[in-house]
């Protein structure tokens, strides 16, 4: 039995994972980090992704298998992949700079499930319904909350729960939704990860992440 299966999920409608960061796609960063944790890594796609084959070729990742959930073959192969593994670690390619050492740390914590999280830095407020429209009613202590980042590490039992509760397409569901589902059934260990785990939502955020990493490198070298 393979100890760990690494899964990098992508949505067929989301081209951002193929965007470049220092000449390499976000997807490539995620796959290569996962490969430092386990030799058994697959990309799971909700369907056909335009430009995926070219991106994998340019990043030297042609040997990585792609499991498409919109085909019977892809679904069957993914089931076989999971059957060989004691744990699965799902790494979001929109957290491209997360180091492999932190993926491994989350995996070690996954008795049933574990996820990488970051402190919440934004102000958190609640809204109250009013006849004239919603109004801010309170400010919450953000220290009581955590932002889900990546990865999500799962035991076989947790995988079965997600398949039953979310459905076969759960692989490409946002990780925070999966964590929310799991916490109704099993314990999910929250493992703090570094600021490198920050998630990007658009190309401007990729540029900011690159700038942040540049500053981090300069500070480390001085």
Beta strands, then each sheet from edge to edge (+ up, - down):
strand 1: 2-10
strand 2: 20-21
strand 3: 24-25
strand 4: 41-45
strand 5: 65-68
strand 6: 85-90
strand 7: 113-119
strand 8: 124-128
strand 9: 135-140
strand 10: 146-155
strand 11: 189-192
sheet 1: 5+ 4+ 1+ 6+ 10- 7+ 11+
sheet 2: 2+ 3-
sheet 3: 8+ 9-
end
